[in-house]
């Protein structure tokens, strides 16, 4: 188990509204300054860029507003991440960010870029150009794609949430303004040379993560009012499970074989059961996440009785628990062996996904790069579709 350093903050800025008045720009500067002055990393989702013909100009002007806050806080430009919708040209976004703010992470929130290929020539060329630019920018290590627009909960009583923000420096795709305690559990730390897991030690580490997260939620100095409220309301944890590809390698599993996916899926199912069960135990011992109580509004007595019964079986202490990165399916010391992309269905066990710097993609080409992101997105789309059918209470 590895306890992470404190996460930063995420904000959402409506570009056109910000540029419409001096007062709006000053409010944005104050929000950005408040976080950066505490020497915490910050991610800003720049939304509402307007018409595609003006997007670059609007984006550049918004970056200039952010630059004034960056200078006032005397912060490192690399501590400020930018997230934008993938409708803007990646190269334009990267060049303008570097020109105005200096080099630093740029996250492309993929949506339309992952829809089926267009049938008309113009749209198809736009899609091809987008992927070519992403491929060419991969060597920067700072232009990254985020393809998990929904965050889910292990509790069927809590709905999924839209995730249009990035939690720095871990690259978690989250709802903006939310508060998380990130930690990491590497599966190979609990495996022998043959890849056999010490389940007793692994389970103990997972429960220790939850106990540590409980403690840190109450001790953390959350940098914004929105995060303080969210920390109280949802008590989110992000226990990142890493070493999936490394464990497959230790076990000698063929990643293209269904048996490998099944065996690793059983392990992650066990991991998920341990953390979910422990969170439910703490909910019964202490209290459920307040978000569950707030949903119990003014309804009839029959509905209230059914809701209380559902809480007895499903209430959790933490709205979210497990995080997985698509890149974790690759062995860490062997580059991105394309065969391991067949393990992407394991992302279904995550409540939230992380998009850190990718591994070495030297053996890939643009087609493999594009196909990998489409496959990961398809897995997450299928998972989110299933979550739409909430458990009846």
C-alpha positions, 0 to 999 in steps of 0.5 A: 500500500502506498499513501499518496500525497494530497491531491490538488483541486479541479475547477471548471471555467466557462470561457465566454462568460469569463471573458464577458466582464472584468468582474467574472475574470477577476473571480476566476483569478481569485479561485485559481490564485487561492489554490496555487498560492497553497502550492497545490496542483490545480486542473482547470476545465476550460468549457464553453469555447464557442464556435470552432472558428473562434475556439483557439482565440477564446482559449488563448484569452482564457489562458491569459486570465489564468496566467495572471493568477499563475504569476500572482501566486508565483507558481510553476506553470507545470502545476496548472493542468488544462482540460478541454473538450476534444472538439478543439484541435489538439495541436492548437490547444498545446501550442497556445497553452505553451505560448501563454502559460508555459509547458504543462499537462493538457487533457483532451476530454474525448467524446465526439472523437470516439463516436463511429467514423463519420460517413461524410468526407469532411467529418471523416477528415476532421476525425483523422486529423484529430487522431494524427495530431494526438499521435504526433503529440504523444512524445510530449508526455503532457498531452493526454486523453481522458475517456471516462466521462462517468464516475460510478459508485458501488452503492446502487442507491447513488447515481453515476456522475458526469466527470468533466474534470481532472484531479491533479497530479494523479490524472483521475477523471472526476466531477469538478470540485470534488474531494478525493483521497488517492492511494495505491495498491500494487498487486505484485507487492503481494505476489511471489515470483510465480504470481501467487497472491498472499490474499491475507496481506492484500486484503489487510492492505485494502482495509488499511487504505480505507482506514487511512482514507477515513482518517485523512478525509477528516484531517485534510486541509481542502483548498476550496469550499466546494471540496470541503462540502464534497468531502463531508458529503461523499467521503470519496476514496480512489484506491488505485489498483496497479500492476495488473499487467505485471501480475499477468506476466508473473503468472505466465498468462497469455493476455489474448486468452480468455482464461487470462481475463477470467483469472485476473477478473476474479482477482479484481472481483475479490478486491472490489468485494473486500473494499465494498464490504469494509465500506459497508461495515463502516457505514453500519458502525459509524454512519453512511455517507451523508449523500445517502441521507440527503436523498431521503427527502419528503416522501410518503411513509411507504417510500421511507420504509423501503429506503431505510430497508435498502440502506441496511443492505447497500449503504456505504461509507464512501461514495467511490472506492476503486480506481484503475488506469487503462495503462495498468494492463501493460507490464511496467517494464516491457513497454506497451505490448499491444497484446495486453490491450485484451485486458481492457475489460478489467476497467469495469471493476473501477469506479473512477479511471486515471490517465497518467503519463502513458508508457513507452509506445515505441512499438505502436503506430497511429492505428494501434493508438487509435484502436486502444482508446476506442476499445477502452472507451467501449468498455467504459460505455458498456459499464456505464450503460449497465449502471443506468438500470438502478436497483429497485428499492 
